[in-house]
Amino acid sequence: MRGYPVRWFNESMLLEKHLDTPRLTLKNLKEEDVQANYLKWLVDPEVNRFLEVRFEKKQSLEKIRGFVKSMNESKNDLLLGLFEKKGGYHIGNIRLGPTVKEHARSPIGYLIGEKLYWNKGYGTEAIRRVVRYGFESLGLEKITAGCYENNLGSSKALEKSGFTLEARMPRSVIFENQRIASLMFGIDRPL
């Protein structure tokens, strides 16, 4: 067994330097990055269709900024904004955490909020880069992700990023007033 990662034991998980992909810059999300477009994503039924945030009664810029602040203060979470390289436009977020240091494991979650960027590979690009960071810089051994069985876009992005389906949990979530399965994906650090 490899040794435990050291980087995130007693310090913030904030990036010291942003991460790049061919089309995106992934950087620590700041409270001032929370603008009307972010709020619009969270209240749009098409965008939040597969997100648990859809169950929250009221969203506000203040509430979202509080969430971003708590993520930035966390020793177990990394929340990054996805910014288009061309114009610096904030198109979504990706989160690694909460990490489980004792098992060198973390879940990953993501949101492409801007619909113009859907089905164009931005999610896959961001997932691949954050997974690489998790393995190489944080020393994680396992990264997991979950999605609803009918969230084909998310399933496809995970599979294209090297994740494999590890479990199907029947009737584990409610979607449009029906119980459906959720899927658990995982990727192991290469040996």
VOLUMDO-526101 format. One record per residue: residue in three letters; y, x negated, z of N, C-alpha, C in turn. Coordinates in steps of 0.05 Angstrom, whole numbers. Each point is the difference from the previous one (the first is absolute). Last residue first. Example, Ala and Ser with C-alpha at 12.3 -4.5 7.8 and 13.67 -1.06 7.14 Angstrom:
// VOLUMDO-526101
{code->ser | nv->-45 | nu->-257 | nw->142 | cav->24 | cau->-16 | caw->1 | cv->22 | cu->15 | cw->14}
{code->ala | nv->-115 | nu->-6 | nw->-1 | cav->24 | cau->18 | caw->0 | cv->24 | cu->-18 | cw->0}
// end
This chain:
// VOLUMDO-526101
{code->leu | nv->42 | nu->28 | nw->-223 | cav->-11 | cau->-22 | caw->15 | cv->8 | cu->-27 | cw->-12}
{code->pro | nv->58 | nu->95 | nw->-3 | cav->-20 | cau->-16 | caw->-15 | cv->-10 | cu->-24 | cw->17}
{code->arg | nv->32 | nu->93 | nw->43 | cav->12 | cau->-26 | caw->-7 | cv->-22 | cu->-15 | cw->-15}
{code->asp | nv->-6 | nu->105 | nw->-3 | cav->-5 | cau->-22 | caw->18 | cv->13 | cu->-25 | cw->-11}
{code->ile | nv->15 | nu->113 | nw->-9 | cav->-2 | cau->-25 | caw->-14 | cv->-3 | cu->-22 | cw->21}
{code->gly | nv->-8 | nu->118 | nw->-10 | cav->3 | cau->-25 | caw->14 | cv->-1 | cu->-24 | cw->-19}
{code->phe | nv->9 | nu->119 | nw->14 | cav->-4 | cau->-23 | caw->-17 | cv->4 | cu->-25 | cw->17}
{code->met | nv->-19 | nu->113 | nw->12 | cav->8 | cau->-26 | caw->12 | cv->-8 | cu->-23 | cw->-18}
{code->leu | nv->22 | nu->115 | nw->-8 | cav->-15 | cau->-24 | caw->-8 | cv->11 | cu->-24 | cw->14}
{code->ser | nv->-8 | nu->114 | nw->17 | cav->18 | cau->-23 | caw->-3 | cv->-18 | cu->-24 | cw->-6}
{code->ala | nv->-13 | nu->113 | nw->-17 | cav->-8 | cau->-27 | caw->10 | cv->23 | cu->-20 | cw->-2}
{code->ile | nv->16 | nu->108 | nw->16 | cav->-11 | cau->-18 | caw->-21 | cv->-7 | cu->-26 | cw->13}
{code->arg | nv->34 | nu->110 | nw->22 | cav->-11 | cau->-25 | caw->11 | cv->-13 | cu->-16 | cw->-23}
{code->gln | nv->84 | nu->71 | nw->-9 | cav->-29 | cau->-3 | caw->-3 | cv->-8 | cu->-27 | cw->13}
{code->asn | nv->93 | nu->34 | nw->-12 | cav->-15 | cau->20 | caw->16 | cv->-31 | cu->-2 | cw->-4}
{code->glu | nv->60 | nu->-67 | nw->-38 | cav->6 | cau->27 | caw->-12 | cv->-19 | cu->21 | cw->12}
{code->phe | nv->-32 | nu->-81 | nw->38 | cav->17 | cau->-3 | caw->-24 | cv->3 | cu->27 | cw->-13}
{code->ile | nv->-41 | nu->-56 | nw->94 | cav->7 | cau->26 | caw->-12 | cv->20 | cu->-5 | cw->-22}
{code->val | nv->-85 | nu->-64 | nw->42 | cav->29 | cau->5 | caw->-2 | cv->5 | cu->28 | cw->-11}
{code->ser | nv->-89 | nu->-35 | nw->14 | cav->15 | cau->-14 | caw->21 | cv->30 | cu->4 | cw->0}
{code->arg | nv->-89 | nu->25 | nw->-54 | cav->15 | cau->20 | caw->15 | cv->17 | cu->-12 | cw->23}
{code->pro | nv->-66 | nu->-71 | nw->-37 | cav->2 | cau->28 | caw->-9 | cv->17 | cu->17 | cw->19}
{code->met | nv->-1 | nu->-106 | nw->-23 | cav->-2 | cau->17 | caw->23 | cv->5 | cu->29 | cw->-7}
{code->arg | nv->-31 | nu->-100 | nw->-44 | cav->11 | cau->26 | caw->-8 | cv->-4 | cu->17 | cw->25}
{code->ala | nv->3 | nu->-114 | nw->-20 | cav->-9 | cau->25 | caw->14 | cv->14 | cu->24 | cw->-12}
{code->glu | nv->9 | nu->-89 | nw->-36 | cav->-19 | cau->-6 | caw->21 | cv->-10 | cu->24 | cw->15}
{code->leu | nv->47 | nu->-39 | nw->-99 | cav->-3 | cau->24 | caw->16 | cv->-22 | cu->-6 | cw->21}
{code->thr | nv->62 | nu->-79 | nw->-39 | cav->-24 | cau->16 | caw->-7 | cv->-1 | cu->24 | cw->19}
{code->phe | nv->81 | nu->-73 | nw->-42 | cav->-12 | cau->15 | caw->22 | cv->-25 | cu->14 | cw->-10}
{code->gly | nv->63 | nu->-52 | nw->-55 | cav->-24 | cau->-14 | caw->10 | cv->-13 | cu->14 | cw->24}
{code->ser | nv->76 | nu->28 | nw->-58 | cav->9 | cau->-22 | caw->17 | cv->-24 | cu->-14 | cw->14}
{code->lys | nv->-10 | nu->77 | nw->-56 | cav->12 | cau->-21 | caw->-18 | cv->8 | cu->-24 | cw->17}
{code->glu | nv->-30 | nu->75 | nw->47 | cav->-22 | cau->-12 | caw->-15 | cv->9 | cu->-22 | cw->-18}
{code->leu | nv->66 | nu->50 | nw->46 | cav->-16 | cau->-16 | caw->19 | cv->-23 | cu->-14 | cw->-15}
{code->ala | nv->53 | nu->60 | nw->-49 | cav->16 | cau->-24 | caw->8 | cv->-16 | cu->-18 | cw->18}
{code->lys | nv->-37 | nu->84 | nw->-23 | cav->0 | cau->-18 | caw->-23 | cv->15 | cu->-26 | cw->7}
{code->ser | nv->-1 | nu->69 | nw->64 | cav->-27 | cau->-11 | caw->-3 | cv->0 | cu->-21 | cw->-22}
{code->ser | nv->79 | nu->48 | nw->10 | cav->-4 | cau->-19 | caw->22 | cv->-27 | cu->-13 | cw->-2}
{code->gly | nv->20 | nu->69 | nw->-61 | cav->18 | cau->-23 | caw->-4 | cv->-4 | cu->-22 | cw->21}
{code->leu | nv->-46 | nu->84 | nw->7 | cav->-12 | cau->-18 | caw->-20 | cv->18 | cu->-25 | cw->-5}
{code->asn | nv->-17 | nu->74 | nw->75 | cav->23 | cau->-17 | caw->-6 | cv->-9 | cu->-22 | cw->-19}
{code->asn | nv->-57 | nu->67 | nw->42 | cav->13 | cau->9 | caw->-25 | cv->25 | cu->-16 | cw->-7}
{code->glu | nv->-52 | nu->-15 | nw->81 | cav->-18 | cau->-3 | caw->-23 | cv->12 | cu->8 | cw->-26}
{code->tyr | nv->59 | nu->-41 | nw->79 | cav->-14 | cau->25 | caw->-4 | cv->-17 | cu->-3 | cw->-25}
{code->cys | nv->21 | nu->-88 | nw->55 | cav->14 | cau->19 | caw->-16 | cv->-16 | cu->26 | cw->-2}
{code->gly | nv->10 | nu->-109 | nw->51 | cav->-12 | cau->26 | caw->-2 | cv->17 | cu->18 | cw->-18}
{code->ala | nv->-23 | nu->-112 | nw->26 | cav->19 | cau->20 | caw->-9 | cv->-15 | cu->27 | cw->-2}
{code->thr | nv->-7 | nu->-114 | nw->40 | cav->-11 | cau->27 | caw->-6 | cv->22 | cu->18 | cw->-10}
{code->ile | nv->-29 | nu->-111 | nw->16 | cav->22 | cau->18 | caw->-3 | cv->-12 | cu->27 | cw->-10}
{code->lys | nv->-33 | nu->-102 | nw->50 | cav->-6 | cau->26 | caw->-12 | cv->25 | cu->17 | cw->-2}
{code->glu | nv->2 | nu->-89 | nw->33 | cav->-27 | cau->-1 | caw->-12 | cv->-7 | cu->25 | cw->-15}
{code->leu | nv->98 | nu->-57 | nw->28 | cav->-17 | cau->24 | caw->2 | cv->-27 | cu->-4 | cw->-14}
{code->gly | nv->81 | nu->-60 | nw->11 | cav->-27 | cau->-7 | caw->8 | cv->-18 | cu->25 | cw->4}
{code->leu | nv->96 | nu->-15 | nw->-30 | cav->-6 | cau->11 | caw->26 | cv->-28 | cu->-5 | cw->10}
{code->ser | nv->31 | nu->-32 | nw->-85 | cav->21 | cau->-7 | caw->19 | cv->-5 | cu->10 | cw->28}
{code->glu | nv->-62 | nu->14 | nw->-76 | cav->9 | cau->-28 | caw->0 | cv->19 | cu->-7 | cw->22}
{code->phe | nv->-35 | nu->91 | nw->-10 | cav->-22 | cau->-19 | caw->2 | cv->10 | cu->-29 | cw->3}
{code->gly | nv->64 | nu->69 | nw->-12 | cav->-16 | cau->6 | caw->24 | cv->-22 | cu->-20 | cw->4}
{code->tyr | nv->51 | nu->-3 | nw->-80 | cav->15 | cau->-9 | caw->23 | cv->-15 | cu->3 | cw->26}
{code->arg | nv->-38 | nu->36 | nw->-78 | cav->-1 | cau->-29 | caw->-1 | cv->16 | cu->-12 | cw->24}
{code->val | nv->4 | nu->92 | nw->-10 | cav->-27 | cau->-8 | caw->8 | cv->-2 | cu->-30 | cw->0}
{code->val | nv->78 | nu->37 | nw->-33 | cav->-1 | cau->2 | caw->29 | cv->-28 | cu->-8 | cw->11}
{code->arg | nv->14 | nu->3 | nw->-94 | cav->16 | cau->-21 | caw->12 | cv->-1 | cu->0 | cw->30}
{code->arg | nv->-46 | nu->68 | nw->-50 | cav->-12 | cau->-27 | caw->-5 | cv->16 | cu->-22 | cw->14}
{code->ile | nv->36 | nu->88 | nw->2 | cav->-24 | cau->-2 | caw->16 | cv->-12 | cu->-28 | cw->-3}
{code->ala | nv->73 | nu->22 | nw->-56 | cav->8 | cau->-4 | caw->28 | cv->-24 | cu->-4 | cw->18}
{code->glu | nv->-17 | nu->20 | nw->-91 | cav->14 | cau->-26 | caw->2 | cv->8 | cu->-6 | cw->29}
{code->thr | nv->-35 | nu->85 | nw->-19 | cav->-21 | cau->-21 | caw->-2 | cv->12 | cu->-28 | cw->3}
{code->gly | nv->60 | nu->73 | nw->-5 | cav->-16 | cau->1 | caw->25 | cv->-21 | cu->-22 | cw->0}
{code->tyr | nv->50 | nu->12 | nw->-79 | cav->16 | cau->-12 | caw->21 | cv->-15 | cu->-1 | cw->27}
{code->gly | nv->-28 | nu->38 | nw->-90 | cav->-12 | cau->-25 | caw->12 | cv->16 | cu->-12 | cw->22}
{code->lys | nv->14 | nu->84 | nw->-51 | cav->8 | cau->-23 | caw->-16 | cv->-9 | cu->-26 | cw->12}
{code->asn | nv->-1 | nu->97 | nw->32 | cav->-20 | cau->-5 | caw->-21 | cv->8 | cu->-23 | cw->-18}
{code->trp | nv->81 | nu->33 | nw->55 | cav->-28 | cau->8 | caw->4 | cv->-17 | cu->-7 | cw->-24}
{code->tyr | nv->98 | nu->-8 | nw->13 | cav->-16 | cau->-24 | caw->3 | cv->-30 | cu->6 | cw->5}
{code->leu | nv->71 | nu->66 | nw->-5 | cav->1 | cau->-14 | caw->-26 | cv->-18 | cu->-25 | cw->0}
{code->lys | nv->13 | nu->53 | nw->80 | cav->-20 | cau->11 | caw->-19 | cv->0 | cu->-14 | cw->-27}
{code->glu | nv->26 | nu->-36 | nw->101 | cav->14 | cau->7 | caw->-25 | cv->-20 | cu->7 | cw->-22}
{code->gly | nv->-31 | nu->-28 | nw->85 | cav->16 | cau->24 | caw->3 | cv->14 | cu->9 | cw->-25}
{code->ile | nv->-89 | nu->-55 | nw->34 | cav->19 | cau->-3 | caw->-22 | cv->16 | cu->26 | cw->0}
{code->leu | nv->-61 | nu->-49 | nw->79 | cav->14 | cau->24 | caw->-11 | cv->17 | cu->-9 | cw->-23}
{code->tyr | nv->-86 | nu->-36 | nw->76 | cav->21 | cau->-4 | caw->-20 | cv->11 | cu->27 | cw->-10}
{code->gly | nv->-69 | nu->-62 | nw->77 | cav->9 | cau->26 | caw->-11 | cv->23 | cu->-5 | cw->-18}
{code->ile | nv->-88 | nu->-53 | nw->58 | cav->23 | cau->-2 | caw->-17 | cv->7 | cu->28 | cw->-10}
{code->pro | nv->-56 | nu->-50 | nw->90 | cav->2 | cau->20 | caw->-21 | cv->25 | cu->-6 | cw->-17}
{code->ser | nv->-59 | nu->-75 | nw->57 | cav->24 | cau->17 | caw->-2 | cv->-3 | cu->21 | cw->-22}
{code->arg | nv->-51 | nu->-89 | nw->66 | cav->-2 | cau->23 | caw->-19 | cv->26 | cu->16 | cw->0}
{code->ala | nv->-43 | nu->-73 | nw->58 | cav->13 | cau->-11 | caw->-24 | cv->-2 | cu->21 | cw->-22}
{code->his | nv->-28 | nu->10 | nw->94 | cav->-19 | cau->2 | caw->-22 | cv->11 | cu->-11 | cw->-26}
{code->glu | nv->51 | nu->1 | nw->81 | cav->-26 | cau->-8 | caw->10 | cv->-22 | cu->0 | cw->-22}
{code->lys | nv->91 | nu->30 | nw->-15 | cav->-3 | cau->-29 | caw->0 | cv->-28 | cu->-9 | cw->9}
{code->val | nv->41 | nu->84 | nw->-51 | cav->-17 | cau->-2 | caw->23 | cv->-8 | cu->-29 | cw->2}
{code->thr | nv->87 | nu->57 | nw->-49 | cav->-21 | cau->-20 | caw->0 | cv->-16 | cu->1 | cw->26}
{code->pro | nv->55 | nu->83 | nw->-48 | cav->1 | cau->-20 | caw->21 | cv->-25 | cu->-19 | cw->-1}
{code->gly | nv->36 | nu->2 | nw->-81 | cav->-1 | cau->4 | caw->28 | cv->-5 | cu->29 | cw->8}
{code->leu | nv->49 | nu->-39 | nw->-87 | cav->-25 | cau->-13 | caw->10 | cv->1 | cu->4 | cw->30}
{code->arg | nv->53 | nu->51 | nw->-87 | cav->-2 | cau->-7 | caw->28 | cv->-28 | cu->-13 | cw->5}
{code->ile | nv->80 | nu->29 | nw->-82 | cav->-27 | cau->-7 | caw->6 | cv->-2 | cu->-10 | cw->29}
{code->asn | nv->71 | nu->62 | nw->-73 | cav->-6 | cau->-17 | caw->23 | cv->-30 | cu->-7 | cw->1}
{code->gly | nv->82 | nu->33 | nw->-80 | cav->-21 | cau->8 | caw->18 | cv->-3 | cu->-20 | cw->23}
{code->ile | nv->68 | nu->-5 | nw->-70 | cav->-17 | cau->21 | caw->-12 | cv->-23 | cu->9 | cw->19}
{code->his | nv->104 | nu->-52 | nw->-9 | cav->-21 | cau->6 | caw->20 | cv->-18 | cu->22 | cw->-11}
{code->tyr | nv->63 | nu->-73 | nw->-58 | cav->-3 | cau->28 | caw->9 | cv->-24 | cu->4 | cw->18}
{code->gly | nv->41 | nu->-79 | nw->-50 | cav->-1 | cau->1 | caw->29 | cv->-4 | cu->28 | cw->11}
{code->gly | nv->0 | nu->-31 | nw->-95 | cav->25 | cau->10 | caw->11 | cv->1 | cu->1 | cw->30}
{code->lys | nv->-74 | nu->-44 | nw->-50 | cav->22 | cau->3 | caw->-19 | cv->26 | cu->8 | cw->12}
{code->lys | nv->-84 | nu->-5 | nw->50 | cav->14 | cau->-25 | caw->-5 | cv->24 | cu->3 | cw->-17}
{code->glu | nv->-40 | nu->75 | nw->67 | cav->-3 | cau->-8 | caw->-28 | cv->17 | cu->-25 | cw->-4}
{code->phe | nv->-42 | nu->28 | nw->94 | cav->25 | cau->0 | caw->-15 | cv->-5 | cu->-10 | cw->-28}
{code->leu | nv->-50 | nu->38 | nw->96 | cav->-7 | cau->-9 | caw->-27 | cv->26 | cu->3 | cw->-16}
{code->gly | nv->-17 | nu->-16 | nw->111 | cav->11 | cau->17 | caw->-22 | cv->-8 | cu->-13 | cw->-27}
{code->leu | nv->-53 | nu->-8 | nw->99 | cav->16 | cau->-13 | caw->-22 | cv->10 | cu->21 | cw->-19}
{code->leu | nv->-46 | nu->-17 | nw->105 | cav->10 | cau->20 | caw->-19 | cv->18 | cu->-13 | cw->-20}
{code->leu | nv->-78 | nu->-26 | nw->79 | cav->18 | cau->-11 | caw->-20 | cv->7 | cu->22 | cw->-20}
{code->asp | nv->-44 | nu->-11 | nw->108 | cav->5 | cau->14 | caw->-25 | cv->19 | cu->-16 | cw->-17}
{code->asn | nv->-28 | nu->-23 | nw->91 | cav->-25 | cau->7 | caw->-13 | cv->4 | cu->14 | cw->-27}
{code->lys | nv->67 | nu->-25 | nw->67 | cav->-15 | cau->-25 | caw->-3 | cv->-26 | cu->4 | cw->-16}
{code->ser | nv->100 | nu->56 | nw->0 | cav->-28 | cau->-1 | caw->6 | cv->-12 | cu->-28 | cw->-4}
{code->glu | nv->91 | nu->33 | nw->-21 | cav->-4 | cau->-11 | caw->27 | cv->-29 | cu->-4 | cw->7}
{code->asn | nv->25 | nu->39 | nw->-83 | cav->11 | cau->-27 | caw->0 | cv->-2 | cu->-13 | cw->28}
{code->met | nv->-26 | nu->90 | nw->-11 | cav->-18 | cau->-17 | caw->-15 | cv->9 | cu->-29 | cw->1}
{code->ser | nv->56 | nu->66 | nw->38 | cav->-24 | cau->-5 | caw->16 | cv->-20 | cu->-17 | cw->-14}
{code->lys | nv->78 | nu->24 | nw->-47 | cav->7 | cau->-17 | caw->23 | cv->-25 | cu->-6 | cw->16}
{code->val | nv->-9 | nu->63 | nw->-68 | cav->3 | cau->-27 | caw->-11 | cv->6 | cu->-20 | cw->22}
{code->phe | nv->-1 | nu->90 | nw->24 | cav->-27 | cau->-9 | caw->-7 | cv->1 | cu->-28 | cw->-10}
{code->gly | nv->81 | nu->42 | nw->17 | cav->-13 | cau->-6 | caw->25 | cv->-29 | cu->-10 | cw->-5}
{code->arg | nv->49 | nu->31 | nw->-73 | cav->11 | cau->-26 | caw->9 | cv->-13 | cu->-8 | cw->26}
{code->ile | nv->-20 | nu->85 | nw->-32 | cav->-13 | cau->-21 | caw->-17 | cv->10 | cu->-27 | cw->8}
{code->lys | nv->39 | nu->73 | nw->43 | cav->-28 | cau->-2 | caw->8 | cv->-14 | cu->-22 | cw->-16}
{code->glu | nv->89 | nu->21 | nw->-23 | cav->-1 | cau->-12 | caw->26 | cv->-29 | cu->-4 | cw->9}
{code->leu | nv->17 | nu->47 | nw->-80 | cav->5 | cau->-29 | caw->-3 | cv->-2 | cu->-14 | cw->27}
{code->ser | nv->-57 | nu->87 | nw->-8 | cav->29 | cau->-6 | caw->-2 | cv->2 | cu->-30 | cw->-4}
{code->gln | nv->-76 | nu->92 | nw->4 | cav->6 | cau->-29 | caw->-5 | cv->30 | cu->-3 | cw->0}
{code->lys | nv->-75 | nu->77 | nw->40 | cav->27 | cau->-7 | caw->-9 | cv->2 | cu->-31 | cw->-3}
{code->lys | nv->-85 | nu->45 | nw->19 | cav->18 | cau->22 | caw->-5 | cv->26 | cu->-8 | cw->-12}
{code->glu | nv->-98 | nu->-48 | nw->-11 | cav->23 | cau->-1 | caw->17 | cv->21 | cu->20 | cw->-8}
{code->phe | nv->-81 | nu->-17 | nw->-49 | cav->-4 | cau->18 | caw->23 | cv->24 | cu->0 | cw->19}
{code->arg | nv->-9 | nu->-59 | nw->-76 | cav->6 | cau->28 | caw->-10 | cv->-3 | cu->20 | cw->23}
{code->val | nv->-22 | nu->-94 | nw->7 | cav->27 | cau->7 | caw->7 | cv->7 | cu->28 | cw->-9}
{code->glu | nv->-82 | nu->-45 | nw->-21 | cav->0 | cau->15 | caw->25 | cv->28 | cu->9 | cw->9}
{code->leu | nv->-31 | nu->-15 | nw->-104 | cav->9 | cau->-15 | caw->23 | cv->0 | cu->18 | cw->25}
{code->phe | nv->-18 | nu->22 | nw->-96 | cav->-23 | cau->-13 | caw->13 | cv->7 | cu->-15 | cw->25}
{code->arg | nv->68 | nu->48 | nw->-51 | cav->-24 | cau->17 | caw->-2 | cv->-24 | cu->-11 | cw->15}
{code->asn | nv->97 | nu->-28 | nw->-16 | cav->-14 | cau->-2 | caw->26 | cv->-26 | cu->16 | cw->0}
{code->val | nv->55 | nu->-4 | nw->-79 | cav->-2 | cau->-27 | caw->9 | cv->-17 | cu->-2 | cw->26}
{code->glu | nv->19 | nu->85 | nw->-36 | cav->-16 | cau->-14 | caw->-20 | cv->-4 | cu->-29 | cw->9}
{code->pro | nv->56 | nu->58 | nw->51 | cav->-28 | cau->7 | caw->3 | cv->-19 | cu->-14 | cw->-20}
{code->asp | nv->94 | nu->-34 | nw->45 | cav->-9 | cau->10 | caw->-26 | cv->-30 | cu->6 | cw->1}
{code->val | nv->52 | nu->-42 | nw->71 | cav->2 | cau->29 | caw->0 | cv->-9 | cu->13 | cw->-26}
{code->leu | nv->2 | nu->-96 | nw->14 | cav->-16 | cau->11 | caw->22 | cv->1 | cu->31 | cw->2}
{code->trp | nv->52 | nu->-50 | nw->-66 | cav->-29 | cau->-4 | caw->-4 | cv->-16 | cu->15 | cw->21}
{code->lys | nv->94 | nu->-2 | nw->9 | cav->-9 | cau->18 | caw->-22 | cv->-30 | cu->-3 | cw->-5}
{code->leu | nv->42 | nu->-59 | nw->60 | cav->-2 | cau->26 | caw->11 | cv->-11 | cu->20 | cw->-20}
{code->tyr | nv->21 | nu->-84 | nw->-32 | cav->-23 | cau->-2 | caw->18 | cv->-5 | cu->27 | cw->13}
{code->asn | nv->77 | nu->-9 | nw->-53 | cav->-24 | cau->0 | caw->-17 | cv->-25 | cu->-1 | cw->17}
{code->ala | nv->87 | nu->-8 | nw->41 | cav->-8 | cau->28 | caw->-8 | cv->-25 | cu->1 | cw->-16}
{code->gln | nv->6 | nu->-87 | nw->57 | cav->21 | cau->15 | caw->-12 | cv->-11 | cu->28 | cw->-8}
{code->val | nv->-25 | nu->-97 | nw->52 | cav->-7 | cau->28 | caw->2 | cv->24 | cu->16 | cw->-9}
{code->asp | nv->4 | nu->-94 | nw->9 | cav->-14 | cau->7 | caw->-24 | cv->-8 | cu->30 | cw->-1}
{code->glu | nv->40 | nu->-43 | nw->76 | cav->20 | cau->7 | caw->-20 | cv->-12 | cu->6 | cw->-27}
{code->glu | nv->-54 | nu->-29 | nw->73 | cav->10 | cau->27 | caw->5 | cv->20 | cu->8 | cw->-21}
{code->lys | nv->-73 | nu->-69 | nw->-30 | cav->21 | cau->0 | caw->20 | cv->10 | cu->29 | cw->4}
{code->leu | nv->-93 | nu->-57 | nw->-39 | cav->17 | cau->23 | caw->-3 | cv->20 | cu->0 | cw->24}
{code->asn | nv->-50 | nu->-85 | nw->-47 | cav->3 | cau->15 | caw->24 | cv->19 | cu->23 | cw->-5}
{code->lys | nv->-44 | nu->-31 | nw->-88 | cav->15 | cau->-13 | caw->22 | cv->1 | cu->18 | cw->24}
{code->leu | nv->-38 | nu->-20 | nw->-108 | cav->-9 | cau->14 | caw->25 | cv->14 | cu->-14 | cw->23}
{code->thr | nv->14 | nu->10 | nw->-112 | cav->5 | cau->-16 | caw->23 | cv->-7 | cu->17 | cw->24}
{code->leu | nv->-34 | nu->7 | nw->-109 | cav->10 | cau->10 | caw->26 | cv->7 | cu->-23 | cw->18}
{code->arg | nv->-43 | nu->-5 | nw->-89 | cav->22 | cau->19 | caw->-4 | cv->14 | cu->8 | cw->26}
{code->pro | nv->-73 | nu->-68 | nw->-6 | cav->14 | cau->-2 | caw->-25 | cv->25 | cu->19 | cw->-3}
{code->thr | nv->-19 | nu->-25 | nw->97 | cav->-21 | cau->6 | caw->-20 | cv->15 | cu->-2 | cw->-26}
{code->asp | nv->23 | nu->-39 | nw->107 | cav->5 | cau->9 | caw->-27 | cv->-25 | cu->7 | cw->-15}
{code->leu | nv->45 | nu->-9 | nw->107 | cav->-23 | cau->-3 | caw->-17 | cv->7 | cu->10 | cw->-28}
{code->his | nv->67 | nu->-42 | nw->84 | cav->-11 | cau->23 | caw->-14 | cv->-24 | cu->-8 | cw->-17}
{code->lys | nv->24 | nu->-50 | nw->92 | cav->9 | cau->-1 | caw->-28 | cv->-13 | cu->23 | cw->-15}
{code->glu | nv->-13 | nu->-5 | nw->91 | cav->20 | cau->-21 | caw->0 | cv->13 | cu->-3 | cw->-28}
{code->leu | nv->-47 | nu->91 | nw->46 | cav->-2 | cau->-22 | caw->-19 | cv->22 | cu->-20 | cw->4}
{code->leu | nv->-39 | nu->63 | nw->80 | cav->20 | cau->-1 | caw->-22 | cv->-4 | cu->-24 | cw->-17}
{code->met | nv->-47 | nu->30 | nw->83 | cav->-14 | cau->-4 | caw->-26 | cv->19 | cu->-2 | cw->-23}
{code->ser | nv->13 | nu->-29 | nw->108 | cav->5 | cau->21 | caw->-20 | cv->-16 | cu->-6 | cw->-25}
{code->glu | nv->-40 | nu->-43 | nw->87 | cav->26 | cau->0 | caw->-13 | cv->2 | cu->23 | cw->-20}
{code->asn | nv->-78 | nu->-34 | nw->53 | cav->22 | cau->6 | caw->19 | cv->27 | cu->0 | cw->-13}
{code->phe | nv->-86 | nu->-5 | nw->-52 | cav->-8 | cau->6 | caw->28 | cv->24 | cu->8 | cw->17}
{code->trp | nv->-9 | nu->-26 | nw->-99 | cav->10 | cau->26 | caw->11 | cv->-9 | cu->6 | cw->28}
{code->arg | nv->-21 | nu->-85 | nw->-50 | cav->27 | cau->9 | caw->-7 | cv->10 | cu->25 | cw->14}
{code->val | nv->-90 | nu->-43 | nw->2 | cav->18 | cau->-7 | caw->21 | cv->28 | cu->13 | cw->-5}
{code->pro | nv->-112 | nu->23 | nw->-24 | cav->27 | cau->-7 | caw->-10 | cv->19 | cu->-5 | cw->23}
{code->tyr | nv->-104 | nu->-20 | nw->14 | cav->19 | cau->22 | caw->0 | cv->26 | cu->-9 | cw->-13}
{code->gly | nv->-91 | nu->-49 | nw->-30 | cav->17 | cau->3 | caw->23 | cv->18 | cu->24 | cw->-2}
{code->arg | nv->-96 | nu->-1 | nw->-52 | cav->26 | cau->-14 | caw->0 | cv->16 | cu->5 | cw->25}
{code->met | nv->-110 | nu->2 | nw->-9 | cav->24 | cau->17 | caw->0 | cv->25 | cu->-17 | cw->0}
// end
